[in-house]
Amino acid sequence: MIEYRIHGRGGQGSVAAAYLLAAAAFEAGFTCQAFPAFGAERRGAPVMAFVRIDDKPITLRSQVQAPDYMIVQDDTLLLDPNLINGLKPGGAMLVNSRKPTAHFAERFDTRVVAFPATELAVEVIGKPIPNTALLAAFLALTETVPQSALVAALKGRFHGPVLEKNLALIEKAAKAVEQGAWKEMADA
């Protein structure tokens, strides 16, 4: 089983990202589960969402305490050094940031890639919602779920111009990172 934890702020689409990742995994033939955890339901409040993917039924029903991977949709959340607590040894973290990857690699003892998803989202869809760009970049890095499954998941959630813009966004995001850079971790 592969476990994911997504950290963001209300309004960035963290919960939607978890559901889209699970839907993409389902499209690819996996068993999956996705669910959120948040306190104050307001824009800007910290939010966590969890995803599990496996090739057999998942019976675990708790929050993900020891993720294999983390997606951080707002790099200011990393001001709390405890945010990455529980990340498994050999795990990896994708961070939405304009800062270089080296900035985070120096601070955290884990594999990390910084990716300017919000900038890319504003450029392509006209809104600062980084979730689909981060998912596409993440799936390109890990190759755990094919991009075609993410396309199918997006088609199940969006229609018309919103869908078309998100499809353009994920195509651009997937090409902006090193394909398969984390594949050996996903295969382990």
N, C-alpha and C positions, 0 to 999 in steps of 0.2 A: 504494500500500500504506500502511496505517496501522499504526504500531507502538506498543505499549503496554508499560509496565514497571510492575509492581505490587511495592511494598515493604511488608513487614510483619514480624511476628514469628511464630515457630512457634506454632501453635494458633489463629491468627486466621483461617485459611482463605485465605491468599494463593494457594496452589496451586489450591485448589478454585475460587477466583474466576477465575483464568486459564482453567481448563477450562470454567467456566460461560460466561465471555465468549466463548470460542471456539465453544462449543456453540450459544450464542444467534446468533452470526454465521453459523454453518452453517445453522441453522434459517431464517435470513433469506436464504439463497442465496449466501453468500460462501464463498471458500476461506479457510481459517484454519489456524493452528498455535498451540499453547500448550505451554510447558514450564517447569519450575522450575530454580532454581539455589540451592543452600544448602550451608552448611558443616556445622556440628554439627547433628545431627538431634535437637533437644531443644526443648521448649516455651520460648518466649521468645527463642530465637536469631534473628538477622536472616535473613530469607528474601526472595528475589526470584523473581518469576515473569514470564514474557514472553508476549506475544500478538502475532500478526500477522494482519491481515485484509486481504483483497484481493478484487477481482472476477476475478482470473486466478490461475493456479497460482503458488504460492510456492516458489521454489527455494533461497532463503537459509536457512542452517541454523545461524547463529551467534546468540549472545545479542544482545539489543536494546541497542545502545550509544547510539543517538540516537532516543529515543522521541518520538512526537508528543504523547503524553499519559502522565501518571504518576498512579497511585493510591497514596497513602501511607496504610496502615492503622493506623499508630501514629505520632503526631506527634513522639514523642521521637526517632524516627529522624532527624528534621530538625535535631537538634543537630549532626549532621555536615553542614556546608554543602556538602560534595562530593556528597551524595546526589543532588542534581538535575543533576549534571554530565551533559552530553550532551543534555539536554532541548532539542529543536529550538527555534530562535527562532520565536515565535508559538505555541509549545506551551502546554499547560496542565496544572495539577496539582490533583487532588481530594485533600484531606487530611481524614482522620478526626480531628476535634478538637472540643472544646467551646469552644475559643478562637475569637474572631471572625476572619473572613476577613482583616480589616485587619492583624491580627497577623502573618500570613504574607506578605501583599502588601508590607508594609514591608521584610521581610527578603529576599525573593526577587524577582528581576526577571522575573516570568512571570505569566501569568494563573493565579489560584488561587481555589479555593472551599473553605472549611472547612465540614465537615458532621459533626454529632455522631452518627455511625453506630452506635457502640457503645451509646450511651444508647438510641437507637431500637431496637436489637436486643434489649437487656435488657427494654425496655418491651413489645415485641411477642412475641418468641419466648422470653424468659426466660433468654437466654444472651448473654454478651459476645462474640459472633462477628459482626463488622461487614461481612463480605464481600458478602452479598447486598444489604444496604442501600446499600453503596457502589456496587455495580454498577448498581442501579436509578437512583440519583442521577446517576451518570456517564452512563448511556444517556439520561436525560432532558436532561442538559446538552448532549450532543453530537448526539443523535438519529441516530447512525450505525447503530444497530441498533434496531428497534422493541421496545418493552417486551413485546409479545406473543411475540417470539422468546425473551426471557429467561424468560417464563412456561413456554414449551415446554421450554427447557433444564432448568428446575427440575423440571418434571414427569418428565423423563428421569432425574433423579438422586434425587429424594425422593418419598416416598409418605406417605399418612395425615396425622396431625397435624403432622409436621415440614413437609410440603409446604404444608399450609394456613396454618401460621404464617408460613412464608417468603413465600407469596403475599401475605398481609396486610402483611408487612414491606416488600416491594418496592413495593406500591401506595402505602403511606404515604411511603416514601422518595422516590419519583419525584415526588410532589406537593410535597415540601418544598424543592425547588430550582427555579430559573428554567428553565422548559422552553426548550430550544433556544439557551441562552446561548452555547454554543460551536459551534453548528451551522455557521456560516460557516467556521470552522477545519476542520471535518470535510469540508466540501464542497470546500475548496481543493485 
